[in-house]
Amino acid sequence: MSDGLQISLAHHTAPELGPVEAIEVAKRAGYTHVGVRLAGGPKGEALMPIIRDRGLRRAVADRLHAEGIGAMEAGSVRLMPATDPDTFAPICEVAAEIGARFILSNADDPEPARLAQNLGRLTETAAAYGMETHFEFVSW
């Protein structure tokens, strides 16, 4: 987009696409960026397969480069009562590896103190990898 407008294809726009396919669709549709889902899988798992699969990470990074698409957000870190803060570092490491600009998070924790502590730890971890944390308010 020649006018400097940046627009990102969010993961939930087409959640049926894998990360490489989402990059290809984003490019064809004229997006400048894409969101890559690293956390909060559909069955409640903390980490998506890309975290453990170096080949998939390399394919994502290669496709981003080849298509000239950036990774806008890496998400979505859902802060819940059972959230394990030890998952934050691998998420942030992979997000930084693929060049994501920020970590997307949201909350589903009724305990304000625990939520604040987990959000603080996520924010600190993301900052250590050179990224911001964006907090998404959701209606559930």
Backbone torsions as a table, in degrees:
resi	resn	phi	psi	omega
1	MET	NA	114.7	-170.0
2	SER	-74.9	-17.6	-177.5
3	ASP	-86.0	7.9	178.8
4	GLY	83.5	-1.3	177.9
5	LEU	-67.2	131.9	176.8
6	GLN	-113.5	130.1	179.2
7	ILE	-139.7	137.0	-173.9
8	SER	-116.3	137.5	172.6
9	LEU	-82.0	109.3	-178.9
10	ALA	-74.1	148.9	-179.2
11	HIS	-53.2	-45.4	-174.8
12	HIS	-73.1	-4.6	173.5
13	THR	-69.0	-36.4	179.4
14	ALA	-144.9	68.9	-173.8
15	PRO	-65.8	-14.1	179.1
16	GLU	-75.7	-12.4	-179.6
17	LEU	-85.0	140.1	170.0
18	GLY	-73.2	168.9	-175.2
19	PRO	-63.5	-37.3	179.0
20	VAL	-67.8	-43.3	179.2
21	GLU	-64.8	-37.2	178.7
22	ALA	-62.3	-37.8	178.2
23	ILE	-64.2	-44.4	179.6
24	GLU	-63.1	-42.7	177.9
25	VAL	-64.6	-43.4	179.3
26	ALA	-58.4	-44.0	179.5
27	LYS	-62.0	-48.2	-178.9
28	ARG	-62.8	-31.0	-178.0
29	ALA	-86.9	-4.6	176.5
30	GLY	92.4	11.9	177.1
31	TYR	-73.3	154.1	175.2
32	THR	-96.4	-19.8	-175.9
33	HIS	-142.6	168.7	177.2
34	VAL	-142.2	148.4	172.7
35	GLY	-92.3	138.5	-178.6
36	VAL	-116.9	124.8	-178.6
37	ARG	-82.3	115.7	178.9
38	LEU	-110.8	-21.1	-174.7
39	ALA	-138.3	166.1	174.5
40	GLY	69.4	56.8	-179.5
41	GLY	-63.2	166.7	-174.3
42	PRO	-64.3	-21.4	179.8
43	LYS	-104.5	20.9	177.5
44	GLY	84.7	2.6	179.1
45	GLU	-68.2	146.3	-176.2
46	ALA	-70.8	-38.7	-172.3
47	LEU	-121.5	140.3	176.0
48	MET	-82.8	161.2	-177.5
49	PRO	-56.0	-29.5	-178.5
50	ILE	-58.8	-27.0	-179.8
51	ILE	-63.9	-39.7	-176.4
52	ARG	-95.1	-13.9	-172.3
53	ASP	-104.2	96.1	-178.6
54	ARG	-61.1	-34.9	179.1
55	GLY	-64.1	-41.2	177.8
56	LEU	-66.8	-41.2	177.1
57	ARG	-60.1	-43.1	179.6
58	ARG	-64.5	-41.8	178.7
59	ALA	-62.3	-40.3	178.1
60	VAL	-64.6	-48.7	-179.9
61	ALA	-61.2	-42.6	179.3
62	ASP	-63.9	-42.7	-178.5
63	ARG	-68.2	-40.6	176.0
64	LEU	-56.5	-46.8	-179.6
65	HIS	-64.6	-47.0	-176.9
66	ALA	-63.1	-36.8	-177.4
67	GLU	-88.9	-10.0	-177.7
68	GLY	69.5	30.2	-180.0
69	ILE	-106.3	141.0	175.7
70	GLY	-97.5	159.1	172.8
71	ALA	-93.3	111.9	-179.2
72	MET	-76.7	-63.8	-177.8
73	GLU	-123.9	152.9	171.6
74	ALA	-119.0	126.4	-175.6
75	GLY	-159.5	-169.5	-8.1
76	SER	-113.7	121.8	-178.7
77	VAL	-81.3	105.2	-178.7
78	ARG	-90.3	113.9	-177.9
79	LEU	-85.2	110.5	-176.3
80	MET	-126.1	171.6	178.4
81	PRO	-55.6	-35.4	-177.6
82	ALA	-91.4	8.8	-179.1
83	THR	-57.1	133.1	176.9
84	ASP	-102.8	107.2	-179.1
85	PRO	-59.1	-17.1	177.0
86	ASP	-68.0	-14.8	176.4
87	THR	-79.9	-13.6	-175.5
88	PHE	-65.4	-42.5	-177.7
89	ALA	-62.6	-47.9	178.7
90	PRO	-62.4	-36.5	177.9
91	ILE	-63.2	-48.2	-178.5
92	CYS	-67.3	-35.8	178.1
93	GLU	-62.4	-46.9	179.5
94	VAL	-67.7	-40.4	178.0
95	ALA	-58.4	-44.4	178.1
96	ALA	-65.8	-38.9	-179.7
97	GLU	-59.6	-38.1	-179.3
98	ILE	-91.9	0.9	174.9
99	GLY	84.6	22.5	179.4
100	ALA	-63.5	146.2	-179.0
101	ARG	-84.9	-30.3	178.6
102	PHE	-155.3	162.3	174.8
103	ILE	-97.4	129.6	177.4
104	LEU	-96.1	134.0	178.4
105	SER	-136.9	161.8	173.3
106	ASN	-150.1	175.2	-172.7
107	ALA	-128.4	144.3	172.1
108	ASP	-146.7	57.1	-177.2
109	ASP	-133.3	118.2	-177.6
110	PRO	-75.5	-8.1	-178.1
111	GLU	-98.6	103.4	-175.0
112	PRO	-56.9	-39.0	-177.7
113	ALA	-66.1	-44.3	179.2
114	ARG	-65.7	-42.3	178.1
115	LEU	-59.1	-47.2	-179.8
116	ALA	-62.7	-40.3	179.4
117	GLN	-64.6	-45.4	179.6
118	ASN	-66.2	-40.6	177.9
119	LEU	-64.1	-39.7	176.6
120	GLY	-61.7	-43.4	179.1
121	ARG	-66.2	-39.8	177.4
122	LEU	-63.2	-44.8	-179.6
123	THR	-61.8	-43.7	178.1
124	GLU	-63.7	-42.6	-180.0
125	THR	-64.8	-46.1	178.5
126	ALA	-60.1	-43.3	179.8
127	ALA	-60.7	-36.8	178.7
128	ALA	-63.3	-23.9	177.8
129	TYR	-100.6	10.6	175.7
130	GLY	80.8	22.3	-177.9
131	MET	-122.9	156.5	171.1
132	GLU	-87.4	165.6	171.2
133	THR	-116.1	127.1	174.9
134	HIS	-107.7	136.8	-176.6
135	PHE	-108.3	124.1	-178.1
136	GLU	-102.9	125.4	176.7
137	PHE	-88.0	123.5	-178.2
138	VAL	-118.0	157.0	-170.4
139	SER	-87.5	-9.2	-175.6
140	TRP	-68.9	NA	NA
